[in-house]
Amino acid sequence: MSTFLLNQNFACQIEMIHNIRTCQSNIRTCYGTAVYIKNDLNCTKIPYRCNFNNLEITVMVLSQPIPNIHIIGIYRSKTKVTISQLIDALTHLHNSVLTEPTVATVLLGDFNINLMQDTTEKRALNKYMITDRGYTQLISQYTTDYRTQIDHIYTNVTQLVQCAGTLDSYYSDHKPIFISLKAD
């Protein structure tokens, strides 16, 4: 495995991995998402990113380990995106991309809603994602060095989840989150 860094914009390359950044400029900020896809995973559609209500969304459709699985990366700035704007953006995502409720889906990323505290934001997100849409949230531990759980993984294919959790990171106060799925 090889890695390299380029100037202050921090470009990272890892052999056998394709990197998709969601930032909209060439200057690296401390916000947003980076998605890494193994080169041997077949994307059935070109991964794309969009911004709806200032919510950063990255959409990938893979043919494996489950045919037509949709992997959706989310970044919500707590200062720019209210809970109602988040729910509106997620509703738009479901009405435009995830139109079939039976499509295997994983939504993951920084929602900036601490699931360790009972708040109106947490209740609103749980109602939309779990009660209304039928997802299961997989992360049950802290996801930051500040003992908060603001990074989430939601899926509708829990029967195919081998494991999910967090990793340690030297470069961020967020712990990387991951999910491993069994082949269908």
Disulfide bonds with the S-S distance in Angstrom:
none
